[in-house]
Amino acid sequence: MKEFTIIYPIFSPLQLLDENGRLVGEIFSNAIAGVNEKIKIGDEIFKINRTGFLWQDFKIFDRNKKLILKSDVSKNRLIYFGNDIEIFTYKSKGWFSSKLNLYKTSNLLVSIWTKGFLKHQYKMEIENEFKNYLIILAFLNEYINSQSS
């Protein structure tokens, strides 16, 4: 597993850096969670639309308004619409859901957790061969939103 760095400044977009310090992508959001959220990976911008009861679920669309990824919070899963449909599940581990793991079948792909008590610092490890940064950033965004609510 590779450890990625999460930079979460107050008035700037969240940034995810790979193990070599290169920018993987950014998450843009407003003060009100769920309003005008976007994910940027390179030159590609994906729009996040919140849906469902209390906007817990989300759908992510590309620039052509094609559905790329959606969540199903009631079943703890993400559904990716690429060349093939892929289903990922997530499970919390630890007290107060402090660690969240993302799986495809039974293979652990991503782990996210907080470090620190008063000042939250987010840590993330990603399986060496997993490179779908849209899923990684959407999963990270969902984790941070769940921790803040």
KARA-V44377 format. One record per residue. N is the residue number from 1. RES is the residue in one small letter. PHI is phi as a letter, one per 30 degrees, with the letter a starting at -180 (NA if undefined). BURIAL is # if it has 16 or more other ideal C-beta (glycine too) atoms within 10 Angstrom, else .. Layout:
N|RES|PHI|BURIAL  N|RES|PHI|BURIAL
//
This chain:
1|m|NA|.  2|k|c|.  3|e|c|.  4|f|c|#  5|t|c|.  6|i|c|#  7|i|c|.  8|y|b|.  9|p|d|.  10|i|d|.  11|f|c|.  12|s|b|.  13|p|d|.  14|l|d|#  15|q|b|#  16|l|c|#  17|l|c|.  18|d|d|#  19|e|d|.  20|n|c|.  21|g|i|.  22|r|d|.  23|l|d|.  24|v|c|#  25|g|a|#  26|e|b|#  27|i|c|#  28|f|c|.  29|s|a|#  30|n|c|.  31|a|d|.  32|i|c|.  33|a|e|.  34|g|j|#  35|v|c|.  36|n|h|.  37|e|d|#  38|k|b|.  39|i|c|#  40|k|c|#  41|i|b|#  42|g|i|.  43|d|c|.  44|e|d|.  45|i|c|.  46|f|c|#  47|k|c|.  48|i|c|#  49|n|c|.  50|r|d|#  51|t|b|.  52|g|i|.  53|f|d|.  54|l|h|.  55|w|h|.  56|q|d|#  57|d|d|#  58|f|b|#  59|k|b|#  60|i|c|#  61|f|c|.  62|d|d|.  63|r|d|.  64|n|c|.  65|k|i|.  66|k|d|.  67|l|d|.  68|i|c|#  69|l|b|#  70|k|b|#  71|s|c|#  72|d|b|.  73|v|d|#  74|s|d|.  75|k|c|.  76|n|h|.  77|r|b|.  78|l|c|#  79|i|c|#  80|y|c|#  81|f|c|.  82|g|c|.  83|n|d|.  84|d|b|.  85|i|d|.  86|e|c|.  87|i|c|.  88|f|c|#  89|t|c|.  90|y|b|#  91|k|b|.  92|s|d|.  93|k|b|.  94|g|j|.  95|w|d|.  96|f|h|.  97|s|h|.  98|s|d|.  99|k|b|#  100|l|b|#  101|n|c|#  102|l|c|#  103|y|b|#  104|k|c|#  105|t|h|.  106|s|c|.  107|n|d|.  108|l|d|.  109|l|c|#  110|v|b|#  111|s|b|#  112|i|b|#  113|w|a|#  114|t|c|#  115|k|b|.  116|g|j|.  117|f|c|.  118|l|d|.  119|k|c|.  120|h|d|.  121|q|b|.  122|y|c|#  123|k|b|.  124|m|b|#  125|e|b|#  126|i|b|#  127|e|e|.  128|n|e|.  129|e|c|.  130|f|d|#  131|k|b|.  132|n|d|#  133|y|d|#  134|l|d|#  135|i|d|#  136|i|d|#  137|l|d|#  138|a|d|#  139|f|d|#  140|l|d|#  141|n|d|#  142|e|d|#  143|y|d|#  144|i|d|#  145|n|d|#  146|s|d|.  147|q|d|#  148|s|d|.  149|s|c|.
//
